[in-house]
Amino acid sequence: MIDRPERSALTTPGSNWRMIEKALASPADVVIIDLEDAVAPGQKVAARGQVIRALRELDWGRKPRLFRINALDTPWFYRDLIEIVEQAGDALDLIVVPKVNRPEDVHVLDTLLAQLELAGDLPRRIGLEVQIETAPGLVSCEAIAAASPRIEAVVFGPGDYAAAAGIPLTAIGAPDSWDQVYPGHRFHYPMHRLLVAGRAAGTRVIDGPFAAIRDEAGLHRSCLMARALGYDGKWAIHPSQLPVINEVFSPSVEEVLWATKVIAEYESATYSGNGAIALDGVMLDAASIRMARSTLARTAVNAPERQR
């Protein structure tokens, strides 16, 4: 997996050129040009040309170049993949795949992409980000996450998952009256299972969108819950959501200071031969060192000089 910052992933319709341009000028770490839910059926074929043009002509800066195809069980999937990779594969880093239900779905993509890369003599392997949005996808998420070395991220899709599982929900990712009835976080199980599946496979794990775009406090809480679980970032459906998402999924000044002090204490103790380490009255062990290194690694990945 390539180390990429992915605190925020802003989705934008592949059928709207002006919105694509605005998205690429935003502070999002990742911009996803969408051919799936954001594009009406009658516009999907024409939108492929917009994606190709955007990949070839627009300034992506340090952002990776990517788009979201239509699901494998739709009539648009095959031509989405063939047309765009054949015409702009050398300018493409990643493909987002919605509604992945089984590892065989990944194998289909892996095989087709390998053929396209060979035929086009492409300079690098195209990566994948897989969305888990259905009950079959959740049941197979561990096998899906490990199905190909192309996979760089596992993404939770709360809206389609709620629909597939029959969970009452009025706004994607946002709390509603049912949250006052259920005595916990209704998406804790799928989110934590996806987190473990992604970590076991060595991928990033990204939370889905929060649809209530005027509810900044709700978005902030949603980001905090995902970050508390260990998620690397979150999707945004509007540029106004990006400052909150980027802030929550960046290590705070306090976290960086703590991690720096932990590493310094560890190195000092190692040099002097001390077995026991304490910092501000708290005993530190090997797990503390790993947590500190993880924090500093996230800080490095999010730094501008590490971005593409």
JONOR-V792774 format. One record per pair of residues at least 12 apart in sequence whose C-alpha atoms are under 6 Angstrom apart, sorted by the first residue. I is the first residue (numbers start at 1). GAP is how many residues later the second one is. Records with the same first field share a line. If there is no record, write none. Layout:
BEGIN
I: GAP ; GAP
END
This chain:
BEGIN
1: 151
5: 296 ; 297
6: 23 ; 227
7: 225 ; 226 ; 239 ; 242
8: 20 ; 21 ; 225 ; 226 ; 227 ; 238
9: 21 ; 22 ; 226 ; 227
10: 21 ; 22 ; 225 ; 226 ; 227
11: 20 ; 21 ; 226
12: 21 ; 22
13: 20 ; 21 ; 25
14: 19 ; 20 ; 21 ; 33
15: 32
30: 33
32: 34 ; 35
33: 34
34: 33 ; 34
35: 33 ; 34
36: 34
52: 32 ; 36
62: 245 ; 246
64: 29
65: 27 ; 28
66: 27 ; 28 ; 29
67: 28
68: 27 ; 28
69: 28
71: 27
90: 32
93: 33
94: 32 ; 33 ; 34
95: 33
96: 32 ; 33 ; 34
97: 33 ; 34
98: 33
99: 32 ; 33 ; 34
100: 31 ; 32 ; 37
101: 35 ; 36
102: 35 ; 38 ; 42
103: 40 ; 41 ; 44
127: 23 ; 24
128: 22 ; 23 ; 24
129: 22 ; 23 ; 24 ; 25
130: 24
131: 23 ; 24 ; 25
132: 24 ; 25
133: 24 ; 27 ; 28
134: 27 ; 30
142: 55
145: 53 ; 56
146: 55
152: 51
153: 50 ; 51 ; 52
154: 51
155: 50 ; 51 ; 52
156: 51 ; 52
157: 51
158: 15
159: 13
171: 40
172: 38 ; 39
173: 37
174: 36
205: 26 ; 27
206: 25 ; 26 ; 27 ; 28
207: 27
208: 26 ; 27
209: 26 ; 27
233: 16
259: 33
END
